[in-house]
């Protein structure tokens, strides 16, 4: 990310300044999406773990019921 600094060259060329600002906005959006994707991945891993526990518990109930 360019960090919000416009280069000296872009100050002389408004189009370059707009392009640099657009790049900064894009980079910021990418960073936000990366953080959001990581949060989704963490929630997915937690849900997957809980589902595995629930399936194991159901399997245990089915084994007990089948043994009777």
Secondary structure, DSSP 8 states (H G I E B T S, - for coil): --TT---HHHHH-HHHHHHHHHHHHHHHHHHHHHHHHHHHHHHHHHHHHHHHHHHHHHHHHHHHHHH-
